[in-house]
Amino acid sequence: MPRRPGKSKSQKIRKPRDPAASLRWAATGLVVGASLMAGVTVVAPDDGEESAPPAPGPVARALRASDLGYPVSLPDLEALIENYRQRVERHPSDARSWAVLGTAYVERARRSADASYHVRAEQALKRSLRAEPDEKRNAAARVAMARLADARRDFAAAKKWGEEVRARHPEEWAVYPALAEAYEGLGDLASSRAAVRRFAELRPGVEALLLTARTQQGMGRDEDAVASARDAADRADTPARKVECLYLLGELAWERGEPQEAMAQYGAALAVERDHRPSLAGRARALVALGRADEARRDYEAALADQPNPAFLLGLGELYESLGRNAKAREQYERLRSSLSRDQEQGVDNALLRGRFEAVHGEPTAAVALLTAEWARSHRSAAVADALGWALHLSGDSAAALPYAERAVAAGARNASYVSRLGAIQWALEDYGPARRHLTEALRTNPHFSPLEAPAARRALDALDGLPTVLPRGVLPAPAPADESVPPTPATPGPQRQTPAGPPVPRAANGG
């Protein structure tokens, strides 16, 4: 933890009446922005006034939780935003208050899927940087800018902001989660994992365990990830922290192909926070796997109430499509397009999700262009590699698709969608042995990983019976499910395919 500076000669700081509620003053000045999943780190601003610590209430609770790096509950976050919005109106030159407000807006955007908060965050943080441009004195706003860039999927900018802070203040724990996300988005997994380790060294506890569990999940170390997540859940001492732990346990159960266990964990999270949108969408996905479509639709609609999250819209649309309700599917896909356009206007780079959607439900060649541009920007995560490979395959160029699909699987995450798509691409290239193996592994890991892709993978395996088998060229890790997926094979065979019919695929609801 950074050292606490002494009191300035020109400024009095009254000692808090309650030591447990004291706010951390970092060597860099105010530290803002060490958010982790549901967290938002902020500390009280300094406007030159001598004042007592905040009275007990939502703002004080938010400051206390944030000062320790804990997740802040949504009602307390709302109270914090309103409090600091009024504060900057009274003290428009207060760089620290602007940094607090900007960081809170970033977190509010994440919790609401409303990208307009990103614009407010950027405005607030720029005000903070104008009021106090010195890097040494205003690291707070730079950490928050790194978080904002991550939220907008501008990983190069997030890396730049984060590395500026780390270079001057390597002991500042707040910057490492933002750096870890930026490095992962750029495909630099070694640096991402190093940032997670450094965060755990500087700030051990529930949040470090959660971030470690997600890193282990991405490495395919599922048992370790579950152990870390359970340890975090056992230690969680606030509702907001408990929800994040239970949600992650639900995600891990889903990836293991255990929809009943996933439902139990998501349900436990919802018992703590009844409108936790990611848990509602996760439970909907598990309900689809269990054949409970009406309940799944209910949960998707609850997750989407007043929050048009594009990923949730895609999930609901594909549920309708799997049921043959194509008009309802098209309705969700149109809502998805509108939501993506609104986000783009607010500065969010949604090329990954848009590319995935267009590849299957729109125009594959447009998806290739979008995702190729992402790759050129050095956005080279496993998710982008998978999406670009699939778009190339669906556009008819399976040979070009193969290296990307192999790279996505080789990253280590147990992801049934990635492995199923690799199998479909290998079949298109007449590499039948590896194709059979990967399709089988995807279904063995999670038989219901997608309402569209999993049935297509089963039909593809059936169609492979009787075709020649060759020895696999290498042994790849066994896969596991993902919550965003697309059908594993093109509606029409690529030019290099010589099989009589090719693997069956569902027809897109919009005719794409």
Secondary structure, 3 states (H helix, E strand, C coil): CCCCCCCCCCCCCCCCCCHHHCCCCECCECCCCCCCCCECCCCCCCCCCCCCCCCCCHHHHHHHHHHCCCECCHHHHHHHHHHHHHHHHHCCCCHHHHHHHHHHHHHHHHHHCCCHHHHHHHHHHHHHHHHCCCCCCEHHHHHHHHHHHHHCCCHHHHHHHHHHHHHHCCCCHHHHHHHHHHHHHCCCHHHHHHHHHHHHHHCCCHHHHHHHHHHHHHCCCHHHHHHHHHHHHHHCCCHHHHHHHHHHHHHHHHHCCCHHHHHHHHHHHHHHCCCCHHHHHHHHHHHHHCCCHHHHHHHHHHHHCCCCCHHHHHHHHHHHHHCCCHHHHHHHHHHHHHHHHHHHHCCCCCHHHHHHHHHHHCCHHHHHHHHHHHHHCCCCCHHHHHHHHHHHHHCCCHHHHHHHHHHHHHCCCCCHHHHHHHHHHHHHCCCHHHHHHHHHHHHHHCCCCCCCHHHHHHHHHHHHCCCCCCCCCCCCCCCCCCCCCCCCCCCCCCCCCCCCCCCCCCCCCCCC
